[in-house]
């Protein structure tokens, strides 16, 4: 179900879940064939005279060059910051990229434009927040769900940390640009969406057993976005215009769900923790990076397998696992057993999740990403430390003796 921005804002204000929801500062979201032209019209309406474009070499060719020409044609002064890649040719949202952007963005800009995918947005989001100026999102690929969120996942001293910064004030996603994105980036966006199967279970679990904040509305928005993608997997796999639009809209709505909560609870569970752990390990080994959504698409089926083969077995035979769990843990799980089992009823099997990724042309096993079994095993034991979340992955590591 595609909800409009106005509808989501109204629903958020009417929500009575007990959490302090963030206001949604996004003024407009446009997914169209002329979105780049609409950027210029929007800037004129806002009376912005000076802006900065944050790009890399690839995203400049995808949309930055055309956008720059349009700005020049309307005499809107702009500068362009090309984020430099690392030794492997990867653009990383780390200290070096942040410092480069902060040094190159003029101090008197009215707004900063993120022209790119996830990494460019993370860099721009953080810099605009620190500079206290708004930023505008111009996605060049439907590859991640963070475009509309306020969290900036950054690599700081080799550790993946998400800094709460700010959401864009507007999003302009040009279909003619998105359709030309590499197929692996479209598959990555789909991978980031199917992660909601396990992230939502982790979020509900953390709420039930550890009292973490939860909102049924945000859960519903995230579920709807996920289901829309799964229902249209063939169109997405074919990179049809309708499929690309459906995927892009779902990614934006997932980001807005995170924005409302002020945290990534609904969209990031144990599967994302594995992905972050692998990313840090690749950086440590100086190996070329793998797209975030590609890693998440693989880690989702892994997490589903662990949760099904270990956690569900414990849940089904609580008394028989008394030695493993202890009385307090058994009482806690018994009170919520039926509800937890209902969640798992809608979780596809690991093989079904792998098949989904295959259908959109994405990787479906760690081996395809150059991730060996030792790293997989280590990440399953250690990755949950990266976030202070009460996921099932954390439960299996800390509460099962």
C-alpha positions, -999 to 999 in steps of 0.1 A, spaced: 0 0 0 15 33 -10 6 60 15 11 97 7 34 119 27 4 139 39 -14 108 50 16 95 70 20 129 87 -16 129 97 -15 93 110 17 100 130 0 130 147 -30 109 156 -10 80 170 -15 72 207 12 46 212 27 66 240 60 74 223 71 109 214 70 108 176 93 130 157 77 156 134 83 148 98 102 177 83 100 165 47 80 190 27 77 171 -5 85 137 -21 85 135 -58 91 103 -78 87 113 -115 104 115 -149 111 151 -144 123 151 -108 156 168 -116 138 197 -132 116 199 -101 146 203 -79 153 236 -95 117 247 -92 118 238 -55 150 257 -49 135 288 -66 103 285 -45 125 283 -14 145 313 -27 178 294 -22 206 312 -40 236 290 -31 237 253 -28 263 225 -26 261 192 -44 277 161 -28 285 135 -54 310 108 -63 322 102 -99 295 77 -106 266 96 -92 278 128 -109 275 110 -143 241 95 -133 224 127 -123 249 153 -110 260 166 -143 225 171 -156 214 187 -123 244 211 -124 235 222 -159 199 229 -148 211 249 -119 235 269 -140 207 275 -165 186 291 -138 216 310 -124 215 292 -90 251 293 -77 264 259 -67 295 241 -59 302 204 -64 321 182 -39 334 149 -53 339 125 -24 371 107 -30 372 69 -30 395 48 -9 423 26 -21 398 0 -33 378 26 -53 350 25 -27 334 57 -13 331 53 24 311 73 49 340 77 73 361 105 89 380 112 58 349 117 36 332 138 63 362 161 67 366 164 30 329 174 26 330 199 56 361 215 41 347 219 6 311 229 14 310 268 15 299 281 48 271 303 33 251 276 15 213 277 18 211 239 13 231 208 5 220 183 -21 229 146 -17 231 133 -52 238 96 -49 228 65 -30 232 55 7 268 65 14 265 100 -2 234 105 18 250 95 51 279 119 45 255 147 35 231 141 63 258 143 90 275 174 74 243 193 70 233 185 105 266 198 119 264 229 97 228 236 107 216 238 71 189 217 54 196 190 29 177 177 -1 178 141 -12 183 133 -49 186 95 -51 204 80 -80 195 43 -73 167 25 -53 193 8 -32 187 16 5 159 27 28 178 54 45 171 83 22 143 97 44 155 87 78 175 108 103 201 83 111 236 85 95 255 52 97 291 61 97 324 43 101 343 60 130 377 46 138 368 14 120 335 9 140 300 13 124 280 38 144 246 53 136 245 90 145 210 106 147 213 137 125 184 150 104 160 140 76 159 158 42 134 186 37 126 172 3 132 141 -19 134 142 -57 137 107 -72 140 108 -110 126 76 -125 147 81 -157 178 81 -135 167 52 -112 159 29 -142 195 32 -153 209 22 -120 230 -10 -121 209 -41 -115 229 -50 -85 218 -17 -68 181 -25 -75 187 -59 -60 203 -43 -30 173 -21 -24 151 -52 -25 175 -69 -1 171 -39 23 134 -43 22 131 -81 28 152 -75 59 120 -62 75 108 -98 78 134 -103 106 139 -68 118 102 -64 127 103 -97 146 133 -85 165 116 -52 173 85 -68 186 105 -93 206 125 -65 222 93 -47 231 77 -77 247 106 -90 267 127 -59 273 102 -30 272 118 -13 242 97 14 226 73 2 200 46 17 178 19 -3 159 16 24 133 53 24 124 52 -14 123 22 -13 99 38 12 76 70 -9 75 50 -41 69 30 -25 40 62 -13 23 77 -48 26 46 -65 12 43 -41 -17 78 -51 -28 72 -88 -24 39 -86 -43 57 -69 -72 90 -88 -72 88 -97 -109 84 -60 -119 113 -51 -97 135 -78 -110 128 -67 -146 136 -31 -136 104 -20 -152 94 16 -145 65 6 -123 87 -19 -104 114 7 -98 88 32 -86 72 7 -63 106 -2 -48 117 34 -44 84 43 -27 87 14 -3 123 24 6 112 60 12 83 49 34 105 25 54 128 55 60 99 77 72 89 49 96 123 51 111 121 89 112 89 88 131 104 66 158 137 85 158 155 52 157 160 23 132 141 -2 153 115 -13 126 141 -17 98 173 -29 115 176 -60 136 200 -89 138 204 -91 100 217 -55 99 241 -62 128 256 -90 107 259 -68 77 277 -40 98 300 -66 113 310 -79 78 315 -43 65 339 -35 94 358 -68 88 361 -60 51 375 -25 60 400 -41 84 412 -65 58 412 -37 32 389 -57 9 365 -40 -16 331 -32 -1 299 -49 -9 266 -29 -12 248 -26 21 215 -41 8 234 -69 -9 249 -79 25 215 -75 42 197 -96 16 222 -125 24 222 -119 62 183 -120 64 181 -156 53 210 -165 77 192 -148 106 159 -165 96 176 -198 97 192 -192 131 160 -180 146 139 -208 132 164 -236 140 174 -225 174 150 -199 189 118 -215 178 129 -250 190 136 -235 224 102 -218 224 84 -250 215 100 -270 242 105 -245 270 103 -270 300 125 -295 283 151 -267 279 150 -257 315 187 -263 320 195 -241 291 172 -212 299 165 -210 336 131 -205 353 128 -167 348 135 -169 311 110 -197 307 83 -177 325 90 -147 303 88 -167 271 58 -187 282 38 -155 287 44 -145 252 49 -178 234 17 -177 213 22 -141 201 59 -148 191 48 -179 172 23 -159 153 51 -135 141 71 -164 128 40 -177 109 45 -149 84 83 -154 81 93 -170 48 117 -200 51 154 -193 46 152 -210 12 123 -188 1 142 -157 12 172 -169 -8 150 -175 -38 136 -140 -36 171 -126 -38 180 -148 -67 149 -136 -86 160 -100 -84 195 -109 -94 211 -105 -60 235 -127 -41 219 -151 -16 249 -168 2 278 -155 22 302 -173 -1 290 -153 -31 302 -121 -12 336 -136 -3 325 -142 33 339 -174 48 322 -196 74 346 -185 101 335 -149 97 298 -160 96 302 -179 128 320 -151 145 295 -125 134 266 -146 148 284 -146 182 296 -110 183 277 -87 159 248 -80 184 272 -59 204 272 -33 177 237 -20 188 220 -17 221 190 -36 210 173 -66 226 172 -88 195 167 -125 194 203 -127 183 213 -110 216 189 -133 235 205 -165 220 240 -153 229 234 -139 264 205 -157 278 208 -192 265 234 -210 286 
